[in-house]
Amino acid sequence: MENEMGNEQMMQDLIKRVETLEANAPEDRLALGCLSGDLDKTMAAFIIAIGAAAFDMEVDIFFTFWATAALRDPKKKVKKDLLGNMFGMMLPNGAGKLPLSKMQMMGMGPLMIKGVMKKHGAKSLEELMKDAADLGVRLHVCTMSMDLMGIKREEMIDYPHMQFVGVGTFVDIFSNAKQCWFL
Amino acid sequence: MTAEELMAMEVGKLVDARGTACPGPLLDAKRAIAECPVGEVMEVQSSDDGTIIDIQRWCKKMGHEYLGDREDDGFWSVYLRRAK
């Protein structure tokens, strides 16, 4: 009788432990962090994101610091204060204006890479962003970075799954994902 | 499967991803599979030979049956059977 009670207790404990494990199991989800704002690294992030989405993984990309400028829409003009205007002029105005992490060569590098990409049928970063949007890839943009650099929500691209967030979202997104990359 | 056997297969959905670079062919396959009836064969044509191993791994993850690949005139054809 006593032994049976022991078994019952053990079973309850096991069920509880399995439930805890299941609740904490990583989701079939990829989390990417973009910080650099470099064309090459941002393209890598979107290619990996699209690949993962094709594999039916959910994808979240966190955009912070320099990378936030990659999401500016050059067609949108917004009013800013003096410092904001200065930053706005110095930062790349959108995905089409990003520098390379290597071989920048005063702007020659990105032009050459774009030429080679076109020749090889590789999509531009803007096209990759559209594909990512179609596949439901979610973008999370750091509001503090935007504030620091004077980037306004009104000048961001029209992306269907874009949220403006803080570090709490970043930690939450990364803690439950199966794979995490920071570029 | 041999190239001859693959060529003789009835294809339910043909995807021409030639001339597009990574991740184009994989993305085209992902989009086209919905239009391939379950149990039928999908052929993905790509000028990037990286597609072969990509699609093999994709099939394994998605549960589709990878049938084989063959080299054609300057491109590759990859065959799979849609599972679900």
Boltz contact constraints between the chains, C-beta under 6 A:
constraints:
  - contact:
      token1: [A, 47]
      token2: [B, 23]
      max_distance: 6.0
  - contact:
      token1: [A, 50]
      token2: [B, 23]
      max_distance: 6.0
  - contact:
      token1: [A, 50]
      token2: [B, 27]
      max_distance: 6.0
  - contact:
      token1: [A, 51]
      token2: [B, 23]
      max_distance: 6.0
  - contact:
      token1: [A, 54]
      token2: [B, 26]
      max_distance: 6.0
  - contact:
      token1: [A, 54]
      token2: [B, 27]
      max_distance: 6.0
  - contact:
      token1: [A, 54]
      token2: [B, 30]
      max_distance: 6.0
  - contact:
      token1: [A, 55]
      token2: [B, 61]
      max_distance: 6.0
  - contact:
      token1: [A, 120]
      token2: [B, 21]
      max_distance: 6.0
  - contact:
      token1: [A, 121]
      token2: [B, 19]
      max_distance: 6.0
  - contact:
      token1: [A, 121]
      token2: [B, 20]
      max_distance: 6.0
  - contact:
      token1: [A, 121]
      token2: [B, 21]
      max_distance: 6.0
  - contact:
      token1: [A, 122]
      token2: [B, 21]
      max_distance: 6.0
